[in-house]
């Protein structure tokens, strides 16, 4: 719902945030996997490299979300393909 999205967050970024959150929830609750938590430090480092999270720096938020999406997707693929033999 666009009415609930803050105006400084693009639709693409909002969709990525939602997908990352759903993926983490799936890994935690359905797969009983915690390996995704190891990805926190590199994700925060990506935001720091973009100037740090703060008001007026949407590039850092985009960097954080993009790096989180990339790393969580990798965790999800690893769990699905290795543990559950999908693919």
C-alpha positions, 0 to 999 in steps of 0.5 A: 500500500503506497499510503503506508510507504514513507515518501523517501523510500522508493517502491523498488526498495520497499518491495526488496525490504519486504522480500528480505523480511519474508525470506528471513522469516521463512529461514527462521520459522520454516527451515530452522536456519540461523546462518542468515544472521552471520550476514549482518556485519557485511550488510551494515558495512555496505551501508557504512561504505555508502556514508552511513545510515542517516537522514538525507542519505538514501544511498546508504539505505539503498546499499544496505537493502541491496546487500541484504537482498543479495546475501539473504537470497544466497542463504535461501538458495543454499538452504533450499538446494543443499538441505532440501535438495531442491533443483 
